[in-house]
Amino acid sequence: MNTTTKLFASLVLCFVLVGCGTNSSTSGGNGGSTAGQAQGVYSGTASNGSNSLSFTSIVLPNDKFYGVYGTESGNVLLIDGMVTGQGASVSGKYTANVTDYFYTGAIYAGSVNVSYVPGSSVNGTYTESGTALTLTGNALASSQFNFQCTSITFLGLRQLDRDFA
């Protein structure tokens, strides 16, 4: 599978996952974390003053995080990499330890720490290798999780998983 096809499949996977959410949330003995409070699709910029990147990310109802980032040319996002990880939503704060898959094949560890207004915005930092980027983003209007996965959606995701193996 060529790089363009893999990139397209990755984006399709991210957007298919939007439809796999639920409106459920759970509380546990983990300091008040309530999964799903930060759920949504967010788009914005990541900047440290000298560098600026655009991003689109999704936080799933289980607080799993996926994002793509790069530079914009016109209305096209030229993707430099993908970030994924598991986070936690607690009282308007979302934190996640993430893995950054850079387009060259390099892999980096990082963290996301943002404040969020559910269904509205995220603001905070992304830190990797001691460098922090300021994140500012807004929720996309279509990022509501009022859909259920079907067996067809699940089978499609399984096929995408096989294609990446």
Phi, psi and omega in degrees: 000129182283169185298318180298318179295319178297317179298314179299317179297322178297315180294318177300316179301314180301316183283331175294322180296334176304321182280359184258008183278172173227172178266012184277153173217154183230148174244146180218191180273030183254044175078025176090011178295132177236103183303140174094352181296327182266004187303142178155174175251125184238144179225139181181211182234152174236123187216148172236022180098310180263336179237142177222131179234154173260150178219156167226129184222163177224135171248118182279167180301339177266013180070013173290139185243134172226141177206153171237149182216160179170200179253150179263140174229105189069234177255021183248132175269114177274103192284128176263336181183177180229141180238138177214151179179178179251132181236190178214137177258124178217113173047053177082006177240139176234128177232145179209139167270128188231163173243130180258120178257097183283151186300338179283349184105350177292147180234131183232153174263145179206185177215149177245130176224107183226156166264146181223152168247113186310129178069012185230300187203162172226142177212131180170218184225153168241126182239133179211129178052040177080359179253129180253136173247138176277126180259132174223120182212160177237149178288142174280143184302330184271017185265034176272141184257068181246031183237157175245143175290145175252167178297329178294316177300315180300314180297323177296320178294322178297320179293319176299320178300317179294322181297329180277343183290000000 
